[in-house]
Amino acid sequence: MFRPSLKVIRRLALVGAGLIAAATALAGCERAAVRPPAGGAASAPKLELQTCRPRLFLRPEPWAGGLSVAELRARAAESPFKERVKSLRTTLANLAIKWLITGDEAAAGECLAGMHKWSYGVADSEDGVQLIDLALAYDWLFGWSGFAEADKRAVEKKLLAAAGKCREELSGKGAHVYHTRMYAWCAALGVAGLAIHDRQPAGRGLFRFSQEYYQGRLVPARRVQGGTWHCGPLYAMNAMMLPLLQYLEAVKSAAGLDWFHTADPAEGDWLREMPEFMVWLTQPDLRTVNYADLTERAPAKHFRFALDIFAKEYRDGHAAELARRISEQYQTSGYHAEWLYLFFAFHDPKVAPRPFDDLPTFRVFSREGTGHVFFRSDWSAGGTLVHFRCGDYFDDHGHFDQGGFTIFRRGQLALKSGFYDFASDHRKHYYQQAISANAVIFQDPRDPADEGGQRNLHYQEAATLQDYLQRKTSPPFVETGNLLAVGDPARASSTGKDFHFVTADLAPAWDAGKVKRYLRHLAWVDRKHLLVIDETETAAPEIRARWLLHSSAEPAPDGPAWQVRAGGAVLHVRPLLPEKPKATVIGGEGRECDVNGVNWTYLAARKYNAKPGARPDPALGLWRLELEHPEPAARRLFVTVLTADDPGSAAPAASARLQDGTLTVTIGATTVTFNKIEP
């Protein structure tokens, strides 16, 4: 743990009368014994609710799990913290911790005024985040002489009312264990309860409710997804992990329970896995892989606060390395300004960054849940990253595009097309659908209303994991994909030195009356070539099967192959089967989001806020290449090789042959064999 020198402490003690007053107002920690909650985890230690101030994240005296106030002040006098003290503004927690560090009376007064103005509503995850902000400010400002008893009672009333509303929502029909709101509301009412339990008896009940909900509902749900997310990374960070990680840290400091390190691995392993998932999810340009409700512009900056917490808790050098890269990229702490208090509370400079070079180049997360698959050429800035997803439906922030992949190399070469605006026609008809992804879509031309989409589900009523699992085999059938094989040598092999593959069953994503069978195999060959094999069977030969590839630049023919250029790299697309596919290029301005001849453009979406005369942004997808079999057939086999390389490179020599169920694909000097392939 960080220990300040006596000289530093003496210097800090003289910064002003305000700070001296704050120091003398700190109360030593005492314990209030509380009975364990009914139904709590057997591995949970006895609760010891703290009565000291502060007690959320910090304590007045040194303790093993985090910082004391003196240690906080000492670190704030050194780099990289001292340069950012002046940036502690805007949010209540920022202002309160600024007073706690410096004794700044103006910051305390502004914080108190903000607490009096604070009003609550419980409609979405942001309301939970704001409630935590209020609870932290109340706890950290508690010792300020200007925080009168009447002020404290007024704030406590607000905390009780808002937390009670959260509990009401979690107890009602709106509860769904895979929606971000459940995490935010559980976390918020728990932090609020911890802030006031010694002054308001109802606070203990609030915390006990949050503990039971977290351990009894949220933790079991996480066992399916592990450390991954079905929703886009921005939703996961801002709406779920921002409140939840603060809750876990508050529980640690104010209740003596460390849920980062548990006796039962099932309770805590998902947390340990999450920073690894975040590292894999980050592109070399420090933007996140684009999937679900997320726009292409999303930076990994949103990860910064969580990386600091994970690095601190697990001494995770890879998390610290990604945090370091984010800080260098943005030439700041890398934090959003309103979250800066977390930097002071949790960034630990003693955790040494660990380069990514010792990580593998192939990783599968949540095989039976979200189904995230990653292939990398290496971990360099110029390396290639492939992301593939085949998993289940969890809530409405997911997309109906299971089986889609993206390819990044110095830019988006094969991208997820579109822009996120939840209530827009663009999202309904295009962005949330498989037609916006690099996937195979199935469309019946006999039905004018058929847009080639996967089953569109809406189910957000699973109060428990058991409720959710029951819906896999009963309506609305949330099972939408399965990773059948991961590197099974009985299914595939290669003569090359480096070979990884997965086999995905995507038929559950589609209406059984349209698609009878759909397997997609993705193989990573020699850390350079992505081999994509699609076995499809439709209910009728008239149903079209269209193989899609989205790009920012117009695909150009190159002999038997196609080329896509973007960001200082080129993607070679080599269709091998069918030997002479029907190829169509769709896109350009006015057709960037074309569905059956209708352009469902994001330029009309309210959140995009397009100015008059605005033109489509190529980074959001402007073109797509479509491949089809030349003649109608119920069974269709697509075999395609995609190679990301440098400008001026040529498409690799490649061929494919299917004989007696064995598919042999040659790419350069490497031969790949897949067994049990149907024509």
N, C-alpha and C positions, 0 to 999 in steps of 0.2 A: 504494500500500500504506500501511496505517496506520503511522506512525512516532511513538513516544512521545518526549516531551521529556526532556532530561537531568534536569530537576527531578523528573519523575515516576519515572524509573528510580531515582534516588537515594533517593527516599522509599520506594519499594517494596523496595529492597535492605535496608532497616532494619526490616522487619516482624517479624523474629525469627530466632532461631538456626536453627530448622527450615528456614526459607526459604533462609538463607545456605548451609546444608549442601546443600540441594537444588540451589542454583545452582552450587556448586563441583563437584557430582557430574556435571554435564552434560558430555558428551563431544562434541568437534567432529566434523563429518561427514567421513567418508572414503568412497571409492567402491570397491566390489568388482566388477570386471568379470565379466560373465556372458555366456555365448554366447546368442544369440537362440534361442527355442524353435523346434523344427522345425514347419513349417506355419504360423508366425506371419504376421501381416499384413505385407505388403511395406512399408506406410507406417510401421510401428512403428520408432521410433528405437532405438539401442543401449541395452540395459539397463545401468543404473548403480545397483546395489543399495547403499544407504546403510548405513553402520555406526555412525552417531552415535546418541546417545540424548538426547531422544526422536527418533523418526523416523516415527511414525505420525501423520499430519495435521500435526504440528509438527516443527520442527527447533530445535536450540539456538542457531543463528545465523540472521540474516536471509536469506531466500531468496525468489525471485520468485513461487513458487506458493502461498504461505500464510503463516502466522504463525511467528515465532520465539517462544521461551519468554518473552523479555523483552517482546515485543509482546503476548503473551497476558496477562501480568501487568499490563501497563499498561492494557489495555482493561478488565480485571477491576476496576480501581480507579475506573472511570467508569461513568456511566449509559449504557445500560440494563443493564449487567452487574453492577455492584457490589451492587445490591439482591438479586441472585439467587445470590450465592456461597454463602450459608448454605443454600440449597435443594439444593446438590450433595450428595446422599446416596443411600442405598439400593443403587444399582448399583455394580459395581466401577469402571467407567470414571468415573462421577461422583466417587467417593471419590478415585481416583487423580489426576484433574485438579484436584481441590480441593487436594490436597497440592502439586501442581506449581505452583499459583497462590499458595498462602498458606503452605506449609510446615507445615500442620496435621498434627502427629504422630498425633493421635487418628484422623484420617481415614485416614492411611497404615496405621496398625495395624489398623483395621477392614477396610481393603481387603485387606491381607495375610491376615487371618483368613478373609475371604471366598474368597480364591483357594485356600487350603488346603481349604476345605469344598466347593469347586466339584467337581461330578461331571458326567459327560457321558453323553449318549445321543443317537443320531442317528436321530430318528424323523420330525421335521417341521422347518419353517422356523425355529421358535423356537430350536431347538438351535443353528442357525447363528448366530442373533443373539447367543445367550449365549456362543458361542465367540469371537466378535468382542469382546464385552465383556471376556472374560478376556485376550485378546491386547493390547487397548488398555491395560488395567490393568498388565499385565506391562511393557510398554514405558514407560509414563509413570512407574511407580514404581521403575524399574530403578535410578535413582541414589539412592534412599533408603538411608540407612545401616542401617536395620533390615531391609532386604531382603537377607538373607544368601545366600551362594552355594548353600547347601543348599536354601533356599527357591526360588531361581531354578531349580535343577535339577528340583525337584519340579513346579513350574509348567510348565516346558518339557516334561516327560514327559506332563503332561495335554494340553498343546497338540498335541504330536505324535500322541498316541493319538486324540484327537477329530478332528483334521484328517485323519488316516489313514482313519478311519471314513467321513468325508465323501467322500474320494476313492474309497473302495471302493464307496460307494453310487452315486456319479456314473459309475463304470465299469461298473456292473451293469445289470440289467434294469429297475431302478427309475427310471432316468434318463428324463425327458420334458422337452423344451426349453420347454414352455409351462406347466410347473408351478412354483409359487413356490419349492418346495424346492430346485430346481436352482440358482436364483440365490443363495439363502441359503447353501447348502453350498459352492458354488464361491467365493463371496465370503469365507466364513469360513476355509476352508483356505488361501486366498491371503493373508489378513491374518495368520493364524497363522504362515505361512511367512515373511512379511516381518518379523515380530516377532523371530524366533529364528534367521534364516539364518546369522548370523555365529558363532553358538555351537553350532548343531546343523546339520550339513551337509544333513540331510534337509529342512530348511526351504527350501532353494533348489529342491529338486525339487517341493515342495508348491506354491511360487509358480509355477514353470514349468507345472505341470499346470493351475493355475487360469487362467493366461494363455492357454494353448492352448484350454481349455474355453470361456472367455469369448469369445475372438476367433473360434474355429472353430465354436462351436455357438450360443451365446446371441446374439451380434451378428447372425448371419444370420437367426435366428428373429425378432429385433426388426424386421427389414426388412419383415416382413409386417404387424406390428401398429403399427409406428411408435412414437410416444410414448404410445400408448393401452394400455388393459388390457381383457382379456375378463372377468377376475374383478372382483368388487366393489372399490371404492376402498380399503376397509380392508385387504383381503388384499393388494392391490397395494402399499400403503404399508408396512404392518407386516411382511409376510412376504417381500416382494421388494425394494422400493426402499430400505428401511432398511438391510439388509445390503449391497446392491449399491452404493449411493452411498458408503457408508463404504469399501468395497473400492476404488472408483475413486479416492477421495481418498487412501487409503493407498498405492496404486500410484503416485500422483503424487508423494507426499512421500518414499516409501521406495525407489522403483525408478526415479524420474526419467521415468516414462511418463505423458503427459497424454492420457487417452482421452476427455476432455471436448472437446478440440480436436484433431482428427485431420486428416491430409492427405486421407484418403478420406472424403468426406461420408457414404457408406453406413455407416461405422462410428460416426459421432457424431451425425448429424442426428436420430436418434430421441430422443436426450437433449435436444437443443435444443427439440424439439417438445413434450416432456412438460410443462413448466411452462405452456405455452399450453393444453394439454388440461386441466390441473388448474384453470386459471382458468375455462374454459368449463364444467367439470363442477361448479362451485360455485354453488349457488343464492344469491339475494340474502340469505337468512337464515343464510348461512355453514354450511349443511349440504350434503352432497354429493347429487347426483342419485342416485336409488335404482335400481340394476340389479344383477343377478347376486346373489351371496351377500353381502348387506348389509342391515342393518335401517334403517328410516327415521330412526332417531335419530342416525345417524352424522354427527358434526360434521367440518367441514373442518380442524379442529384437527390431525387426523392428517397433514395436508399440510405443517405448519409447518416441520419440519426440512428437507424436500426443497426447499421454496421458498427457504430461506436458502442452500442449496448452489447451486441454479440461479441465484439472484440474484447470488451471488458470482462464479460461474464465467462467466456470460454477461452480467453487468451488466444483468440483466433487470429493468426497472422494474415491469413488470406482476406478476412474481413477488414483488417487494418490496412492491407495493401490497396483494396478497392477504395476505401475511404481516403487514403492518401492520393490516389489518382484523381478522385473526384475533386479534392481540394486543389490540386495542381491545375486541373482543367478550368476551374472557375476562379482561381486565384483568390479564394476566400476560404472560410471554414467549410464551404460546400453546403451549408445549411440554408434552408429557407429562413428568412429573417424572423418569422413568428415562432420558429422552433429553436431559436438559438440557446435558450436556457438549457436545453438538453446537451448541448456541446459542453457547457461548463460542468454539468452534473455527471456526464458519463464518458466523455472522451478521455482515454488513458494513454498519454504519450509513451508509457513504458511498454506497451504492447508493440513489439517489433513487426513491421510489415514483412510479409513473406511472399516472394514472387510466385506467380502462378505456374511457373515452369514445371513444378513437380506434380501438377494435376494431370490426370489422364486426358485423352482427346475424345472420349465417348462416355456418356452418362445418361442413365434413365432414372427419372424421378416418378414416384407414385404410379407404379405400373398398373395397379387396379383402381386408380382414382382419376387423377387429372391427366396422366399419361404423357408427361413431357419427355422428349428425347432430344439430346444435343450431340452433334458431331463437330469437331474442330480439326483444322489442319495442324494448328499449334496455338500458342497463346500470345503470339506477337501482334503488334499493331496492324500488320498487313495480312494477318491470318484470315482463314475462311471459317465462318460459323454457320452451321445449318441447325435450324430448330424445326421440330416436328411435333405434332400434338394429336393424340388419339385417346380421348377419355370420355367421361360421362357429363351429363347435364347436372349442374348444381344450383344455379340460380340465374336470374334474368340478365346479369352482367356478363355471362358467357355468350359465346357465339355458336351458331349452328353451322360450323365449318370444320368438323372433325376430319382429320386426315390431311389438313393443310400443312405446308412447310414454307419456310423462308430461307434465303441464302444471302449472307452478308460477306463482302470482301471489299474493304475501302469504300463501301457504300452499299445501298440496297440493290442487289441484282435480281432477286426474286422476292417480291414484297407482298405484304398484306395490304390490300387497297382500301381506301376510304378514310372517312373522318368520323370521330365519335360525337354524336349529338343524340342523346337517348330517345327523345320523343320525335325525332325527325323521320320523314318518309325515306330519306337517304339511308338511315340505319335499318328501317323496317324492310325495305325492298333490296338493299344492296350490302351495306357494311356488315350487318350481322349474319349475312347469308354466305353459303359456300361459294357463290359466284364471285365473291371478293377475295377469295383465297386461291392458293396454288393447289388445286384439288381436281378431282373428277366430279362433274355434276351430271345428273340424269334428268332429262326433260322429255315429256311426252308431247310431241307437236300436235297431237289430236286434241289436247286440252289447252285452249288459249290462255287460261289462267295459270298454267304451270310455269313457274319461273325457275325451275331446276333446283329447288331448295331442299335441304334436309328437313326432317321433322322439326317443326317449331313447337317447343314446349313452354309451358308456364306452370311452375309448381314451386311455391315458396311457403309451404306450410308444414315442413318437417320440424316438429318441436324437439325431436331426439334423433340420434343416429338410426335407431331402429325404425322410426317412421320413414326415414329416407330410404333405407335398404329395402323396405317392403315395396317401395315404388319402383324397384328395378324389375319386378315380375308382375306388377299390376299397374293400371293406368296412373300416370301418363308414361310409364316405362322410361325412366331416366337413364337407363343403360344406353349409351350412344356410341360405344366403341370399346374394343379390347386389344391390348397388346398380347397377342397369342404367343409370340416367341421373341426372345432376346438372345441373339447369338447362339442359337441351337445348332450344333454341327451336323445333326441329322437332317436339317432342313436346307442348309447352305454351306458352301465352303469357297475358299479362294486360294490361288497359287501365290498371291502377293504376300508381302510381309505384314501388312496392316489391314485388317478386315473386321468390320463390325456391321451388324444388321439387326433390324427389328421387322416383325410381321404383325400387321394390324388388321383386325376384323372391323370394317367400317359399315357393314350391312345394318347393324342396329340403329345407325343414325338416319336411315332412310325408311320410307314407307315400304313395308313388305310387299304391298301390291305393285310396287314399281321396281324395286331392287331385290333380287333373290340372293345374290352373293356378291361381296366386294371385299377382296383382300388387297392391301397395299403393303408391299415390301420396300423398305428403304435400306440400302447398303452403302456403307462408307468404305470406298476402295482406295487403298494406298494414300489415305489422308488427303485425297484430292478430288476424287470423282464420286458424285452422288448417283447411284443407280436406283431408279424408281421403276418398280414393276407393279402394274395394276391388273388384277384379275377381276373382271366384272361379268355379271350375268343379270340381265333385266327380265322382267316378266313378259315382255314382248319385243320382237326385233325392231319395231318402229320407235321405241324409246331411245332417244339419242344419249350417247355417253360422250361427254366433251372433256378433254384433258386441258387444264388451264394453267397458264403461267403469266403472272402480272409483273409489270416493270414500269420504270419511270421513262425509259427511252423506247423508241419503236424497235421491235425485233426486226432484224434484217436477215434475209436468207444468205446462207454461206454454203453453197453446194448442197449436200444432203442434210446439213445442220442449219441452225439458226444462231445468231449472235445478239446479245444484249450488252450494251456498254453503259457503265454508270460508275461514277466515283473513282476513276483511275483503275478500273478493272473491267474484265469482260467475262460474260457467262456464255459458254458454248452449250447449246442445247441440241443433242443428237438423238432424234427418234430412230429406234431400231426396229420396233414392231408396233403397228403394222409397217411394212417396208415402204409403202407409199401412202402415208396418211393424208387425209384432207386437212390442209392447214389454212387457218383464217386469222388475220390480224385485225383486231377491233380496238378502237380507241381514238386518241387525238381529241382536241378540244371539241366539245359537244357530244362526245361519245365515251367519255372517261369512265362513266358508271352505267354503261348500257346493259339493260335487261330487256330482252325481247323487243328491242328497238326503242325503248323508253330510257332516257338518260336521267336516272335518279341521282343527280349531282349533289355533292355536299355544298356547292355554292349557294344553294337555296336553304341550307340548314341555318337555324337561328344562331347557334353557337359559333359557327364559322365566321359569321359577321362579315360577309363579303362586301367589299365596296363596289359601287356601280362600275361596271366594265371589268370586274375582276376576272382573271383567267385561272384555269385549273392549275394546281400545284403539282408538278411532276413527282415530287417526293411522296405524295399521297396516292400515286398510281395514275398513269395516263394511258397505258396500253396493256393489252393482253393478247397472248398467242393461244389459239385454240386448235387442238389436234383431234381428229375423229377418224374412225375407220371409214374407208371409202364406200362400203356397202352395208346395208342394215344387217344386223345379226344380234341374237340374244346374248351370246357369249363374245366378249371382246378382251383382248390382251394388249396392254400398252407396255412397252419396254423403252425407257428413255434414260440417256446418260447426260448428266449436267456437270460441267467442269468450270469452276471459277478460276480464272488465271489472269495474267498480266496482259495489257494491251500489246498487240502484235503477235500474240500466240495463236497457234492453229488448233482447231478441234482435234482431239485425240482420235486415232484410228479405232473404230469399234464395230462390233458385229454381234448378232444374236441368232441362236438357232434353238428351236423347240422340237424335241423328239422324244416320244413315249413318256411325256410328263416331266422330262428333264430339260431345263432351260440353261443353255450355256452362253455366257456373255463374255466376250473378249474386249478388254479396254487396254490399248497399248500392248504391253507384254504380259498382262495379268489376265487370268481366266477365272471367272466366277461361275459357280454352278449352283442352281436352285433346283430342288427336287419337288415333286408333286405339284407341278404347275399345270393348271388347266388352260386349254386354248380359248 
